[in-house]
Amino acid sequence: MSIKTRTEQRTASRSLLAEAEAFGHATRTLHRVAATAAIIAFLGIAYLWYYITIYDQFMTNL
């Protein structure tokens, strides 16, 4: 077991804090991307539903 100086201990704890902050930032970014992807998927499905049910029926009844 090595004995670290006070400066080495501070540097190690800052490094761990920086890693934790980077991980938190990446996690928030992934959640934002996932939320945006879910909205886009929902809009795509809604458009397909509209086209298949309403627009197609309207065009066949002309």
PyMOL commands that place a pseudoatom at each C-alpha (Angstrom):
pseudoatom trace, name=CA, resn=MET, resi=1, chain=A, elem=C, hetatm=0, pos=[0.000, 0.000, 0.000]
pseudoatom trace, name=CA, resn=SER, resi=2, chain=A, elem=C, hetatm=0, pos=[1.479, 3.319, -1.032]
pseudoatom trace, name=CA, resn=ILE, resi=3, chain=A, elem=C, hetatm=0, pos=[1.222, 6.437, 1.061]
pseudoatom trace, name=CA, resn=LYS, resi=4, chain=A, elem=C, hetatm=0, pos=[0.057, 9.393, -0.992]
pseudoatom trace, name=CA, resn=THR, resi=5, chain=A, elem=C, hetatm=0, pos=[0.871, 12.990, -0.290]
pseudoatom trace, name=CA, resn=ARG, resi=6, chain=A, elem=C, hetatm=0, pos=[-1.887, 15.485, 0.349]
pseudoatom trace, name=CA, resn=THR, resi=7, chain=A, elem=C, hetatm=0, pos=[-1.463, 16.902, -3.167]
pseudoatom trace, name=CA, resn=GLU, resi=8, chain=A, elem=C, hetatm=0, pos=[-1.727, 13.445, -4.715]
pseudoatom trace, name=CA, resn=GLN, resi=9, chain=A, elem=C, hetatm=0, pos=[-4.878, 12.778, -2.703]
pseudoatom trace, name=CA, resn=ARG, resi=10, chain=A, elem=C, hetatm=0, pos=[-6.442, 16.074, -3.849]
pseudoatom trace, name=CA, resn=THR, resi=11, chain=A, elem=C, hetatm=0, pos=[-5.528, 15.367, -7.462]
pseudoatom trace, name=CA, resn=ALA, resi=12, chain=A, elem=C, hetatm=0, pos=[-7.040, 11.882, -7.270]
pseudoatom trace, name=CA, resn=SER, resi=13, chain=A, elem=C, hetatm=0, pos=[-10.274, 13.174, -5.741]
pseudoatom trace, name=CA, resn=ARG, resi=14, chain=A, elem=C, hetatm=0, pos=[-10.512, 15.959, -8.354]
pseudoatom trace, name=CA, resn=SER, resi=15, chain=A, elem=C, hetatm=0, pos=[-9.985, 13.383, -11.071]
pseudoatom trace, name=CA, resn=LEU, resi=16, chain=A, elem=C, hetatm=0, pos=[-12.805, 11.235, -9.687]
pseudoatom trace, name=CA, resn=LEU, resi=17, chain=A, elem=C, hetatm=0, pos=[-15.042, 14.298, -9.428]
pseudoatom trace, name=CA, resn=ALA, resi=18, chain=A, elem=C, hetatm=0, pos=[-14.272, 15.230, -13.025]
pseudoatom trace, name=CA, resn=GLU, resi=19, chain=A, elem=C, hetatm=0, pos=[-15.124, 11.699, -14.159]
pseudoatom trace, name=CA, resn=ALA, resi=20, chain=A, elem=C, hetatm=0, pos=[-18.393, 11.771, -12.212]
pseudoatom trace, name=CA, resn=GLU, resi=21, chain=A, elem=C, hetatm=0, pos=[-19.314, 15.125, -13.743]
pseudoatom trace, name=CA, resn=ALA, resi=22, chain=A, elem=C, hetatm=0, pos=[-18.509, 13.860, -17.237]
pseudoatom trace, name=CA, resn=PHE, resi=23, chain=A, elem=C, hetatm=0, pos=[-20.618, 10.753, -16.656]
pseudoatom trace, name=CA, resn=GLY, resi=24, chain=A, elem=C, hetatm=0, pos=[-23.517, 12.878, -15.397]
pseudoatom trace, name=CA, resn=HIS, resi=25, chain=A, elem=C, hetatm=0, pos=[-23.286, 15.127, -18.442]
pseudoatom trace, name=CA, resn=ALA, resi=26, chain=A, elem=C, hetatm=0, pos=[-23.237, 12.138, -20.803]
pseudoatom trace, name=CA, resn=THR, resi=27, chain=A, elem=C, hetatm=0, pos=[-26.234, 10.612, -19.045]
pseudoatom trace, name=CA, resn=ARG, resi=28, chain=A, elem=C, hetatm=0, pos=[-28.245, 13.835, -19.327]
pseudoatom trace, name=CA, resn=THR, resi=29, chain=A, elem=C, hetatm=0, pos=[-27.324, 14.110, -23.005]
pseudoatom trace, name=CA, resn=LEU, resi=30, chain=A, elem=C, hetatm=0, pos=[-28.457, 10.535, -23.658]
pseudoatom trace, name=CA, resn=HIS, resi=31, chain=A, elem=C, hetatm=0, pos=[-31.774, 11.209, -21.930]
pseudoatom trace, name=CA, resn=ARG, resi=32, chain=A, elem=C, hetatm=0, pos=[-32.321, 14.300, -24.098]
pseudoatom trace, name=CA, resn=VAL, resi=33, chain=A, elem=C, hetatm=0, pos=[-31.492, 12.363, -27.257]
pseudoatom trace, name=CA, resn=ALA, resi=34, chain=A, elem=C, hetatm=0, pos=[-33.792, 9.518, -26.217]
pseudoatom trace, name=CA, resn=ALA, resi=35, chain=A, elem=C, hetatm=0, pos=[-36.634, 11.947, -25.489]
pseudoatom trace, name=CA, resn=THR, resi=36, chain=A, elem=C, hetatm=0, pos=[-36.187, 13.638, -28.871]
pseudoatom trace, name=CA, resn=ALA, resi=37, chain=A, elem=C, hetatm=0, pos=[-36.089, 10.273, -30.650]
pseudoatom trace, name=CA, resn=ALA, resi=38, chain=A, elem=C, hetatm=0, pos=[-39.301, 9.220, -28.874]
pseudoatom trace, name=CA, resn=ILE, resi=39, chain=A, elem=C, hetatm=0, pos=[-41.067, 12.397, -30.010]
pseudoatom trace, name=CA, resn=ILE, resi=40, chain=A, elem=C, hetatm=0, pos=[-39.913, 11.916, -33.605]
pseudoatom trace, name=CA, resn=ALA, resi=41, chain=A, elem=C, hetatm=0, pos=[-41.030, 8.263, -33.554]
pseudoatom trace, name=CA, resn=PHE, resi=42, chain=A, elem=C, hetatm=0, pos=[-44.423, 9.262, -32.144]
pseudoatom trace, name=CA, resn=LEU, resi=43, chain=A, elem=C, hetatm=0, pos=[-44.911, 11.890, -34.841]
pseudoatom trace, name=CA, resn=GLY, resi=44, chain=A, elem=C, hetatm=0, pos=[-43.935, 9.404, -37.538]
pseudoatom trace, name=CA, resn=ILE, resi=45, chain=A, elem=C, hetatm=0, pos=[-46.405, 6.832, -36.256]
pseudoatom trace, name=CA, resn=ALA, resi=46, chain=A, elem=C, hetatm=0, pos=[-49.136, 9.482, -35.973]
pseudoatom trace, name=CA, resn=TYR, resi=47, chain=A, elem=C, hetatm=0, pos=[-48.501, 10.552, -39.576]
pseudoatom trace, name=CA, resn=LEU, resi=48, chain=A, elem=C, hetatm=0, pos=[-48.676, 6.952, -40.809]
pseudoatom trace, name=CA, resn=TRP, resi=49, chain=A, elem=C, hetatm=0, pos=[-51.896, 6.377, -38.881]
pseudoatom trace, name=CA, resn=TYR, resi=50, chain=A, elem=C, hetatm=0, pos=[-53.390, 9.526, -40.391]
pseudoatom trace, name=CA, resn=TYR, resi=51, chain=A, elem=C, hetatm=0, pos=[-52.365, 8.536, -43.890]
pseudoatom trace, name=CA, resn=ILE, resi=52, chain=A, elem=C, hetatm=0, pos=[-53.602, 4.956, -43.596]
pseudoatom trace, name=CA, resn=THR, resi=53, chain=A, elem=C, hetatm=0, pos=[-56.945, 5.721, -41.957]
pseudoatom trace, name=CA, resn=ILE, resi=54, chain=A, elem=C, hetatm=0, pos=[-58.142, 9.204, -42.837]
pseudoatom trace, name=CA, resn=TYR, resi=55, chain=A, elem=C, hetatm=0, pos=[-56.372, 10.342, -46.000]
pseudoatom trace, name=CA, resn=ASP, resi=56, chain=A, elem=C, hetatm=0, pos=[-56.659, 6.983, -47.736]
pseudoatom trace, name=CA, resn=GLN, resi=57, chain=A, elem=C, hetatm=0, pos=[-60.388, 6.760, -46.978]
pseudoatom trace, name=CA, resn=PHE, resi=58, chain=A, elem=C, hetatm=0, pos=[-60.902, 10.302, -48.231]
pseudoatom trace, name=CA, resn=MET, resi=59, chain=A, elem=C, hetatm=0, pos=[-59.124, 9.608, -51.493]
pseudoatom trace, name=CA, resn=THR, resi=60, chain=A, elem=C, hetatm=0, pos=[-61.035, 6.350, -52.137]
pseudoatom trace, name=CA, resn=ASN, resi=61, chain=A, elem=C, hetatm=0, pos=[-64.394, 8.099, -51.615]
pseudoatom trace, name=CA, resn=LEU, resi=62, chain=A, elem=C, hetatm=0, pos=[-63.808, 10.759, -54.277]
for i in range(1, 62): cmd.bond("trace and resi %d" % i, "trace and resi %d" % (i + 1))
show_as sticks, trace
zoom trace
